[in-house]
Amino acid sequence: MYFDLYHYVEYLEAKGELIRIGEFVNTELEITEITDRISKSNRNKALLFMNTGTKFPLLINAFGSDSRIVYALGIKNFEEISKEIDELFKNITTPKMNLWDKLKMLPALAYMSEWFPKTVKMKNPSCQEVVMPSPKLSDLPVLKCWPHDGGRFITLPLVHTKDVETGLRNTGMYRLQVYNDATTGMHWHRHKTGAVHFEGYKKAGKIMPVAISLGGDPVYTWCAAAPLPENVDEYLFAGFLRKKAVRLVKCLTQDIEVPEDSDFVIEGYIDPKETLVSEGPFGDHTGFYSLQDLYPQMHITCITHRKGAIYPATVTGIPPQEDFYLSKAVEKIFLKPIQLLIAPEIKEIFLPKEGVSHNLAVISINKTYPGQAVKVANAMWGAGQMMFCKIIIIVDSNPYSVSAIFDAINKYWNPSTDTYFTKGPLDVLDHAARQQGFGGKMCIDATKKLIEEEAANTGTFNTTYTFCNEDNIPSVKPKMLVIFDNGVDISDFETCIWLAGNNIDPAYDCCIENNSLIVDARTKYNKNNFHRPWPNIVRMNDETINAIDEKWSTLGLDEFIQSPSLKYKQLTDNDAAQKR
């Protein structure tokens, strides 16, 4: 457990996991370009930019590795906390047969009560040590991350809202576009609890109080990003991880509570009667720009901060970035509850970085009856954030090994009989769906077939899969053929998987022909009656790349690292957030 973000920085530095950069680096594009190079290199470290042009240092990539996530959560490994969650669920859910069984639960319940967040009254809480006399967002080192972003964005905020009727709190992570010193956009998708709270205030005709906290104990950030069950307080879960209650204090201008050890608190409100405002574009975690859309506007009423505050930020874009490691921790830590509550036959869940959390999942199961793979896929599509998953591959072997996955596909998957299509909710950022937030899904059953399923396991192929460009489609089809735009390097496996996951709606772009699965992973703009805008890939502009090339030797980052964006230049056909 850390006292605050400053102590976490000290810990990372002591572990050799952090680099301080004293040279001035511009918060517009330059910090992103440096972070992108470091995070994708074998020198992947957290970065503390000391000279941001403001009086506050900026911390970034603090969660950008397995080890730093483990340090942030104060645990030895992911399995440790997963087992503890498993025991907790079993204690709570196992039927108590007699009075003695019930009495044995009392110490555990008393222990759990110590984790509940506590609102405290303090004369001078840390997060309110300094009250800005005239709150201005321009006093903070807010990043403009990518060239075609709509502006500067607060990228690692903990957004606190309350249900208008019950008063129950939610803490979510929704990016905030800064319009001026006193207003921001509030980018919450319709599936998120913050958006549900907003609709409640709109229906009630009331002003909605909001508080944004930044920093504090790093465990808060992970909990705000974690897909916790509805009505599970994020600070209760943080208390469980810390084994100590989170202390909350009242805001100065809004009826809402935030962690006492926060580095910054931005207080404000949203008026549901106001017209929604244009927000975006933004270089998103899919590796593509999320395009402009309409969202609520937040009005700032107060900004406070602790003395010596550190401004935390993150960058999203072509994976891997920090969000991949945050998701990986979710994948590991919540495996036990998924096994217990959803599908006990699941052995492992793997979310590859190329799948950007919601495009691809590989799940291994203990298979005991026919059709079990499809049952698991349907169960996962009905479980929380997994409802957004576009492609699920079910195996009964190692889901983390690419060779093992394709070996299973080659041996046990018959395209005509073992491929299942359906439709359902998709992530709002999915640009390939014909309708925003709704589209096709696909399950590939690559498990070993039982006697009842043996008839399905027919057909032999010399090649399991082939990637090709649209001008070089082979006449003889393999088991799986994936077609890309001309210009895509089909020898780059990771890039091809990433593009395919982003660029397909399985309901329209996948079909079975002569027992081969044909996947159209090309861009769809101005093609095939596709009428939605098509975003460009997120990459840095040449001017910033050249500026960091020249500045590199002054940054204390040792050996030169080339810009990752150079690899993707040929995949963008104009200088804009979307293709046209």
WOFENDA-V211706 format. One record per residue. N is the residue number from 1. RES is the residue in three letters. OMEGA is omega in whole degrees, -180 to 180 (* if undefined). NEAR is the number of other ideal C-beta (glycine too) atoms within 8 Angstrom. D_FIRST is the distance of its C-alpha to the first C-alpha in Angstrom with 2 decimals. Layout:
# WOFENDA-V211706
N|RES|OMEGA|NEAR|D_FIRST / N|RES|OMEGA|NEAR|D_FIRST
This chain:
# WOFENDA-V211706
1|MET|-180|8|0.00 / 2|TYR|178|11|3.80 / 3|PHE|-179|7|6.79 / 4|ASP|-178|13|8.89 / 5|LEU|179|14|10.67 / 6|TYR|179|9|12.28 / 7|HIS|176|9|9.45 / 8|TYR|177|14|8.86 / 9|VAL|178|14|12.64 / 10|GLU|-179|8|12.84 / 11|TYR|179|10|10.77 / 12|LEU|-179|13|13.06 / 13|GLU|179|10|15.99 / 14|ALA|180|6|15.50 / 15|LYS|-178|9|15.48 / 16|GLY|-176|5|18.62 / 17|GLU|-176|11|17.29 / 18|LEU|176|13|18.23 / 19|ILE|173|10|21.65 / 20|ARG|178|8|22.56 / 21|ILE|-176|14|25.87 / 22|GLY|-180|6|27.85 / 23|GLU|176|9|30.98 / 24|PHE|176|6|31.65 / 25|VAL|-177|13|31.00 / 26|ASN|178|8|32.30 / 27|THR|175|13|29.97 / 28|GLU|173|7|32.95 / 29|LEU|-171|13|32.95 / 30|GLU|179|13|32.26 / 31|ILE|177|16|28.44 / 32|THR|-176|13|28.82 / 33|GLU|178|14|31.36 / 34|ILE|-179|14|29.32 / 35|THR|180|12|26.20 / 36|ASP|179|15|28.48 / 37|ARG|-177|13|29.96 / 38|ILE|-174|15|26.78 / 39|SER|-179|13|24.95 / 40|LYS|-177|8|28.05 / 41|SER|175|8|28.68 / 42|ASN|174|3|27.77 / 43|ARG|-177|9|25.92 / 44|ASN|-179|10|23.35 / 45|LYS|167|9|20.62 / 46|ALA|-178|14|18.52 / 47|LEU|175|13|20.81 / 48|LEU|180|13|20.45 / 49|PHE|-174|13|23.84 / 50|MET|-175|8|24.48 / 51|ASN|-175|9|27.96 / 52|THR|-174|14|28.14 / 53|GLY|173|7|31.12 / 54|THR|179|8|28.98 / 55|LYS|-177|3|27.05 / 56|PHE|171|11|23.68 / 57|PRO|-178|10|22.20 / 58|LEU|178|15|21.33 / 59|LEU|-179|14|18.53 / 60|ILE|-178|14|19.66 / 61|ASN|-179|14|19.23 / 62|ALA|179|15|15.47 / 63|PHE|-169|14|15.34 / 64|GLY|174|11|18.71 / 65|SER|177|9|18.36 / 66|ASP|-176|7|17.20 / 67|SER|-179|8|15.11 / 68|ARG|174|14|13.35 / 69|ILE|179|14|12.71 / 70|VAL|178|11|11.26 / 71|TYR|-178|12|8.97 / 72|ALA|-178|13|8.09 / 73|LEU|178|12|7.48 / 74|GLY|-179|9|5.52 / 75|ILE|179|9|8.98 / 76|LYS|179|4|12.09 / 77|ASN|-178|6|14.50 / 78|PHE|-177|10|15.64 / 79|GLU|-179|7|17.93 / 80|GLU|-176|9|15.37 / 81|ILE|178|11|14.06 / 82|SER|179|13|17.68 / 83|LYS|-179|9|19.11 / 84|GLU|177|8|16.85 / 85|ILE|178|12|18.00 / 86|ASP|179|12|21.47 / 87|GLU|180|8|21.52 / 88|LEU|180|10|20.35 / 89|PHE|-179|12|23.13 / 90|LYS|180|9|25.64 / 91|ASN|-176|9|25.08 / 92|ILE|-171|6|25.54 / 93|THR|-179|6|28.43 / 94|THR|179|6|30.44 / 95|PRO|178|3|33.56 / 96|LYS|-170|7|33.73 / 97|MET|-176|4|37.25 / 98|ASN|-177|6|37.75 / 99|LEU|-178|5|36.58 / 100|TRP|177|6|34.90 / 101|ASP|-179|9|32.71 / 102|LYS|-180|9|31.74 / 103|LEU|-180|7|31.04 / 104|LYS|179|8|28.75 / 105|MET|-173|10|26.49 / 106|LEU|178|8|25.99 / 107|PRO|179|7|23.18 / 108|ALA|179|9|21.23 / 109|LEU|178|8|21.96 / 110|ALA|179|8|20.94 / 111|TYR|-180|7|17.58 / 112|MET|-178|10|17.19 / 113|SER|179|7|18.24 / 114|GLU|-178|10|15.11 / 115|TRP|-174|11|13.29 / 116|PHE|180|9|15.91 / 117|PRO|-177|12|15.23 / 118|LYS|174|8|16.94 / 119|THR|-175|8|19.19 / 120|VAL|174|9|19.45 / 121|LYS|-178|5|22.20 / 122|MET|-179|7|21.41 / 123|LYS|-176|2|23.99 / 124|ASN|-179|5|22.12 / 125|PRO|-175|9|18.79 / 126|SER|-175|9|16.92 / 127|CYS|180|18|17.91 / 128|GLN|178|11|21.50 / 129|GLU|178|10|21.94 / 130|VAL|176|9|24.46 / 131|VAL|-179|8|26.81 / 132|MET|-176|11|28.94 / 133|PRO|174|3|32.53 / 134|SER|-171|4|33.83 / 135|PRO|179|11|31.05 / 136|LYS|179|9|31.77 / 137|LEU|179|14|29.83 / 138|SER|175|6|31.64 / 139|ASP|-180|8|29.60 / 140|LEU|-179|11|26.57 / 141|PRO|-177|13|26.60 / 142|VAL|-173|12|27.15 / 143|LEU|154|14|28.23 / 144|LYS|-167|11|31.49 / 145|CYS|-173|13|30.48 / 146|TRP|-170|14|33.78 / 147|PRO|-175|8|37.44 / 148|HIS|171|10|38.52 / 149|ASP|-180|13|35.57 / 150|GLY|-180|9|36.91 / 151|GLY|176|8|35.08 / 152|ARG|-177|11|31.64 / 153|PHE|167|14|28.73 / 154|ILE|-167|15|25.26 / 155|THR|-179|11|23.61 / 156|LEU|-177|9|19.92 / 157|PRO|170|13|20.32 / 158|LEU|-173|14|18.72 / 159|VAL|-177|16|21.99 / 160|HIS|175|14|22.10 / 161|THR|178|15|25.35 / 162|LYS|173|12|26.85 / 163|ASP|-175|10|29.64 / 164|VAL|-177|9|32.76 / 165|GLU|-174|6|33.98 / 166|THR|-176|4|31.08 / 167|GLY|-180|6|28.53 / 168|LEU|-175|8|25.84 / 169|ARG|168|11|23.10 / 170|ASN|175|12|22.25 / 171|THR|-179|12|19.80 / 172|GLY|178|12|21.26 / 173|MET|-179|10|21.41 / 174|TYR|-177|11|24.98 / 175|ARG|-177|10|26.25 / 176|LEU|175|14|28.07 / 177|GLN|180|14|31.23 / 178|VAL|178|12|32.02 / 179|TYR|177|9|35.70 / 180|ASN|-176|6|35.97 / 181|ASP|-172|7|34.11 / 182|ALA|-179|8|34.08 / 183|THR|174|9|33.94 / 184|THR|167|13|32.05 / 185|GLY|179|12|32.66 / 186|MET|-172|15|30.45 / 187|HIS|173|12|30.44 / 188|TRP|-179|11|29.63 / 189|HIS|-174|9|31.65 / 190|ARG|-179|6|33.71 / 191|HIS|-172|6|31.59 / 192|LYS|-177|10|28.40 / 193|THR|178|9|27.47 / 194|GLY|179|13|27.68 / 195|ALA|177|11|31.24 / 196|VAL|177|8|32.08 / 197|HIS|180|14|30.97 / 198|PHE|179|15|33.13 / 199|GLU|177|8|36.11 / 200|GLY|178|11|35.70 / 201|TYR|179|13|35.96 / 202|LYS|180|9|38.84 / 203|LYS|-179|6|40.68 / 204|ALA|-179|8|40.14 / 205|GLY|-177|6|41.29 / 206|LYS|174|7|38.33 / 207|ILE|-175|8|36.22 / 208|MET|176|13|32.69 / 209|PRO|180|11|29.82 / 210|VAL|173|15|26.97 / 211|ALA|178|15|23.83 / 212|ILE|173|15|21.97 / 213|SER|179|16|18.50 / 214|LEU|177|15|17.27 / 215|GLY|-171|12|13.96 / 216|GLY|177|13|11.08 / 217|ASP|-177|15|7.60 / 218|PRO|179|13|8.99 / 219|VAL|180|14|8.39 / 220|TYR|-177|16|11.17 / 221|THR|-180|13|13.52 / 222|TRP|-179|14|13.49 / 223|CYS|179|14|14.07 / 224|ALA|-180|12|16.83 / 225|ALA|-176|9|18.46 / 226|ALA|-180|11|18.31 / 227|PRO|-179|6|21.66 / 228|LEU|177|7|20.70 / 229|PRO|180|5|23.76 / 230|GLU|177|4|25.68 / 231|ASN|169|5|24.58 / 232|VAL|-177|8|21.12 / 233|ASP|-180|10|18.87 / 234|GLU|-179|13|16.18 / 235|TYR|169|14|13.91 / 236|LEU|179|11|14.80 / 237|PHE|175|12|13.64 / 238|ALA|177|14|10.32 / 239|GLY|176|15|10.14 / 240|PHE|180|10|11.31 / 241|LEU|-178|12|8.71 / 242|ARG|-172|12|5.78 / 243|LYS|179|8|8.58 / 244|LYS|-176|8|8.80 / 245|ALA|173|9|11.27 / 246|VAL|177|13|11.09 / 247|ARG|-180|10|13.46 / 248|LEU|176|13|16.37 / 249|VAL|179|15|19.28 / 250|LYS|173|9|22.81 / 251|CYS|-177|14|24.07 / 252|LEU|-175|9|27.00 / 253|THR|-180|6|29.61 / 254|GLN|-179|13|28.55 / 255|ASP|-177|6|28.01 / 256|ILE|-175|14|24.56 / 257|GLU|179|10|20.94 / 258|VAL|178|14|17.97 / 259|PRO|-177|14|14.34 / 260|GLU|-175|12|14.72 / 261|ASP|178|11|12.34 / 262|SER|175|15|14.33 / 263|ASP|178|14|16.10 / 264|PHE|171|16|19.34 / 265|VAL|177|16|21.02 / 266|ILE|-178|15|24.39 / 267|GLU|179|16|26.39 / 268|GLY|-178|14|29.56 / 269|TYR|173|11|31.78 / 270|ILE|176|15|33.80 / 271|ASP|-177|9|37.43 / 272|PRO|180|12|38.42 / 273|LYS|-179|5|42.05 / 274|GLU|176|8|41.61 / 275|THR|176|3|42.76 / 276|LEU|-176|7|40.10 / 277|VAL|179|10|39.64 / 278|SER|-179|7|39.73 / 279|GLU|-179|12|36.36 / 280|GLY|-3|14|35.97 / 281|PRO|-179|13|36.80 / 282|PHE|177|15|33.40 / 283|GLY|-165|11|32.61 / 284|ASP|-174|12|30.59 / 285|HIS|176|11|28.53 / 286|THR|-174|11|31.79 / 287|GLY|175|12|33.05 / 288|PHE|173|12|35.72 / 289|TYR|163|15|36.02 / 290|SER|-169|11|35.51 / 291|LEU|-177|11|38.59 / 292|GLN|175|7|39.34 / 293|ASP|-175|8|39.12 / 294|LEU|-179|6|39.08 / 295|TYR|178|11|35.99 / 296|PRO|178|11|35.32 / 297|GLN|179|14|34.98 / 298|MET|178|13|32.35 / 299|HIS|-176|10|33.53 / 300|ILE|177|14|31.21 / 301|THR|-177|9|31.55 / 302|CYS|171|15|28.82 / 303|ILE|176|15|26.16 / 304|THR|176|13|23.64 / 305|HIS|176|13|20.88 / 306|ARG|173|13|18.76 / 307|LYS|-177|6|20.27 / 308|GLY|-176|5|19.40 / 309|ALA|175|11|18.31 / 310|ILE|-179|14|17.75 / 311|TYR|179|16|19.48 / 312|PRO|179|14|17.92 / 313|ALA|174|14|20.59 / 314|THR|177|12|21.62 / 315|VAL|172|16|25.03 / 316|THR|-178|11|26.69 / 317|GLY|180|14|29.94 / 318|ILE|-176|10|31.53 / 319|PRO|3|12|29.01 / 320|PRO|171|7|26.85 / 321|GLN|-178|14|24.51 / 322|GLU|-176|14|20.84 / 323|ASP|178|12|21.67 / 324|PHE|-178|12|22.88 / 325|TYR|175|14|19.56 / 326|LEU|179|12|17.88 / 327|SER|-180|10|20.83 / 328|LYS|177|11|20.68 / 329|ALA|176|12|17.27 / 330|VAL|-180|11|18.92 / 331|GLU|-177|11|21.91 / 332|LYS|-172|10|20.13 / 333|ILE|-176|11|17.74 / 334|PHE|179|12|20.49 / 335|LEU|-177|12|23.29 / 336|LYS|177|11|23.33 / 337|PRO|178|10|23.76 / 338|ILE|178|12|26.41 / 339|GLN|-175|11|28.19 / 340|LEU|-169|11|28.16 / 341|LEU|-172|6|29.14 / 342|ILE|-175|9|31.08 / 343|ALA|-176|11|32.54 / 344|PRO|-179|5|32.07 / 345|GLU|-179|10|34.16 / 346|ILE|176|14|31.60 / 347|LYS|-178|7|30.37 / 348|GLU|173|9|28.42 / 349|ILE|-179|11|27.93 / 350|PHE|176|11|28.05 / 351|LEU|-177|11|27.76 / 352|PRO|-179|8|29.27 / 353|LYS|-180|9|28.23 / 354|GLU|-179|11|31.88 / 355|GLY|176|14|31.68 / 356|VAL|173|14|29.26 / 357|SER|-172|9|27.47 / 358|HIS|178|11|30.53 / 359|ASN|-173|13|33.66 / 360|LEU|173|14|33.42 / 361|ALA|174|13|31.84 / 362|VAL|-174|13|32.94 / 363|ILE|175|16|32.57 / 364|SER|-176|13|33.68 / 365|ILE|166|15|35.04 / 366|ASN|-173|6|36.74 / 367|LYS|-179|11|40.12 / 368|THR|-179|5|42.56 / 369|TYR|-178|6|44.90 / 370|PRO|179|7|46.64 / 371|GLY|-175|7|45.08 / 372|GLN|180|12|41.57 / 373|ALA|-180|12|40.23 / 374|VAL|177|11|41.52 / 375|LYS|-180|9|40.12 / 376|VAL|179|14|36.59 / 377|ALA|180|13|37.03 / 378|ASN|178|9|38.22 / 379|ALA|-180|10|35.39 / 380|MET|178|14|32.82 / 381|TRP|177|13|34.76 / 382|GLY|-173|7|34.41 / 383|ALA|172|10|30.65 / 384|GLY|-177|6|28.49 / 385|GLN|178|7|27.86 / 386|MET|177|10|29.84 / 387|MET|-179|10|32.92 / 388|PHE|-174|10|32.90 / 389|CYS|-173|13|33.20 / 390|LYS|-177|15|36.58 / 391|ILE|175|14|37.28 / 392|ILE|175|15|36.22 / 393|ILE|-180|14|37.44 / 394|ILE|178|16|37.51 / 395|VAL|170|15|37.90 / 396|ASP|179|10|37.85 / 397|SER|-177|10|36.87 / 398|ASN|-178|8|33.99 / 399|PRO|-176|15|32.67 / 400|TYR|-178|7|30.81 / 401|SER|179|8|34.04 / 402|VAL|-179|6|36.37 / 403|SER|179|6|39.33 / 404|ALA|179|12|38.60 / 405|ILE|-178|15|38.36 / 406|PHE|174|10|41.67 / 407|ASP|178|9|43.24 / 408|ALA|178|15|42.52 / 409|ILE|-179|15|43.89 / 410|ASN|-175|10|46.95 / 411|LYS|-163|8|47.67 / 412|TYR|-176|12|46.80 / 413|TRP|173|13|46.81 / 414|ASN|-173|10|50.10 / 415|PRO|-174|13|49.86 / 416|SER|-173|8|52.50 / 417|THR|-175|8|51.21 / 418|ASP|176|13|47.51 / 419|THR|-174|13|46.41 / 420|TYR|-179|9|45.50 / 421|PHE|175|10|45.37 / 422|THR|175|9|44.19 / 423|LYS|179|8|43.05 / 424|GLY|-180|8|40.14 / 425|PRO|173|7|37.42 / 426|LEU|176|13|36.12 / 427|ASP|-180|8|33.48 / 428|VAL|-179|9|35.02 / 429|LEU|-179|9|34.48 / 430|ASP|-173|17|36.72 / 431|HIS|-177|12|39.70 / 432|ALA|179|10|42.02 / 433|ALA|180|13|42.34 / 434|ARG|173|8|45.74 / 435|GLN|-177|6|44.26 / 436|GLN|175|7|40.90 / 437|GLY|-179|11|38.24 / 438|PHE|-179|9|40.74 / 439|GLY|-173|14|42.26 / 440|GLY|176|14|42.81 / 441|LYS|-177|16|40.67 / 442|MET|173|12|41.61 / 443|CYS|174|14|40.83 / 444|ILE|-180|12|42.03 / 445|ASP|179|12|42.56 / 446|ALA|176|13|42.43 / 447|THR|175|13|42.17 / 448|LYS|-173|8|44.92 / 449|LYS|176|9|47.62 / 450|LEU|-176|9|48.87 / 451|ILE|-178|4|52.57 / 452|GLU|-176|5|52.68 / 453|GLU|-172|10|51.23 / 454|GLU|-180|8|53.24 / 455|ALA|-179|6|55.75 / 456|ALA|-173|9|53.05 / 457|ASN|-178|9|52.26 / 458|THR|178|6|55.24 / 459|GLY|177|8|55.95 / 460|THR|-178|3|55.35 / 461|PHE|175|8|54.25 / 462|ASN|-178|4|54.47 / 463|THR|180|7|51.46 / 464|THR|-180|9|48.28 / 465|TYR|175|11|47.34 / 466|THR|169|10|48.68 / 467|PHE|178|8|47.32 / 468|CYS|172|12|50.16 / 469|ASN|-172|11|51.03 / 470|GLU|179|10|53.28 / 471|ASP|-177|5|56.32 / 472|ASN|180|6|56.02 / 473|ILE|-177|8|55.62 / 474|PRO|179|9|56.99 / 475|SER|177|4|59.95 / 476|VAL|-173|4|58.71 / 477|LYS|173|10|55.47 / 478|PRO|176|13|52.68 / 479|LYS|-179|13|50.61 / 480|MET|178|12|48.30 / 481|LEU|-180|14|49.41 / 482|VAL|-175|12|47.06 / 483|ILE|-179|12|48.93 / 484|PHE|174|15|47.39 / 485|ASP|169|9|48.81 / 486|ASN|-177|7|50.87 / 487|GLY|176|6|48.75 / 488|VAL|179|12|45.77 / 489|ASP|-174|5|45.33 / 490|ILE|175|9|45.74 / 491|SER|180|4|44.80 / 492|ASP|-173|8|41.22 / 493|PHE|-176|8|39.77 / 494|GLU|179|8|36.28 / 495|THR|180|10|37.81 / 496|CYS|178|14|40.38 / 497|ILE|179|12|37.90 / 498|TRP|-180|14|35.87 / 499|LEU|-179|11|39.12 / 500|ALA|180|12|40.52 / 501|GLY|-179|14|37.55 / 502|ASN|-166|14|37.70 / 503|ASN|-180|11|41.48 / 504|ILE|162|13|42.68 / 505|ASP|-174|11|43.25 / 506|PRO|-179|13|44.21 / 507|ALA|-176|11|46.69 / 508|TYR|-169|8|48.73 / 509|ASP|177|13|47.81 / 510|CYS|178|13|47.94 / 511|CYS|177|5|51.10 / 512|ILE|177|9|52.75 / 513|GLU|180|7|55.98 / 514|ASN|178|4|57.97 / 515|ASN|172|8|54.96 / 516|SER|174|12|52.78 / 517|LEU|179|11|49.72 / 518|ILE|-177|11|50.34 / 519|VAL|179|12|47.35 / 520|ASP|-177|8|48.12 / 521|ALA|178|12|45.11 / 522|ARG|171|10|47.05 / 523|THR|-174|8|46.41 / 524|LYS|-175|10|48.24 / 525|TYR|-178|9|49.02 / 526|ASN|180|3|52.77 / 527|LYS|168|7|53.23 / 528|ASN|178|5|54.00 / 529|ASN|176|3|54.03 / 530|PHE|-169|10|50.37 / 531|HIS|178|3|50.19 / 532|ARG|174|8|46.57 / 533|PRO|-180|8|45.46 / 534|TRP|-175|10|44.01 / 535|PRO|172|13|41.13 / 536|ASN|173|13|41.05 / 537|ILE|180|10|38.51 / 538|VAL|176|11|35.83 / 539|ARG|-179|10|36.66 / 540|MET|179|12|36.69 / 541|ASN|-176|9|40.00 / 542|ASP|-178|5|42.05 / 543|GLU|-179|6|41.91 / 544|THR|177|12|38.13 / 545|ILE|-180|13|38.17 / 546|ASN|180|8|40.89 / 547|ALA|180|9|39.14 / 548|ILE|174|13|35.98 / 549|ASP|-178|9|38.29 / 550|GLU|-176|6|39.91 / 551|LYS|-169|11|36.73 / 552|TRP|-175|10|34.84 / 553|SER|-179|5|35.98 / 554|THR|-171|6|34.57 / 555|LEU|-179|10|30.98 / 556|GLY|-177|9|29.91 / 557|LEU|176|11|29.21 / 558|ASP|-171|4|31.69 / 559|GLU|-177|5|34.05 / 560|PHE|176|6|35.32 / 561|ILE|-180|10|34.01 / 562|GLN|-180|6|36.43 / 563|SER|175|12|35.59 / 564|PRO|-176|10|34.76 / 565|SER|-178|11|36.78 / 566|LEU|-177|8|40.04 / 567|LYS|-171|6|40.02 / 568|TYR|-176|11|40.36 / 569|LYS|-176|8|42.94 / 570|GLN|-179|5|45.81 / 571|LEU|176|8|44.16 / 572|THR|-173|10|44.32 / 573|ASP|173|4|47.86 / 574|ASN|-177|7|47.52 / 575|ASP|-178|6|45.39 / 576|ALA|180|8|43.79 / 577|ALA|-180|9|40.98 / 578|GLN|178|11|43.41 / 579|LYS|177|11|46.44 / 580|ARG|*|5|49.82
